[in-house]
Amino acid sequence: MDELSVKVAIANRTYPMRIQKDEEQDVMNAALHINKRMKEFEDNYAVKDKQDLLAMCALQMLTEKKDHGKQGARDTFNKKLHELDRMLADYLEAQDE
């Protein structure tokens, strides 16, 4: 795969990275998302230290990811349950014929 050198700006600091070319948009979007969250925290709370803002951002983002993971598991469970219900209904219908 093609590697790419990029510079990612987070919290007024630039970080050089080597990433796969197909990851570039995801990495840039993640940096934008982090910076946006940090700005929201800075505007809404009396926190000015960048490290504190990064910690708050990380905590919130990881908590959200965990919640999305739970929802994904529920969705998968419900999908499988509906699949089993359909299979059982088909089986019972075939038995009646």
Buried (B, 14 or more C-beta within 10 A) or exposed (E): EEEBEBEBEBBEEEEEEEBEEEBBEEBBEBBEEBBEBBEBBBEEEEBEEBEBBBEBBEEEBEEEEEEEEEEEEEEEEEEEEEEEEEEEEEEEEEEEE
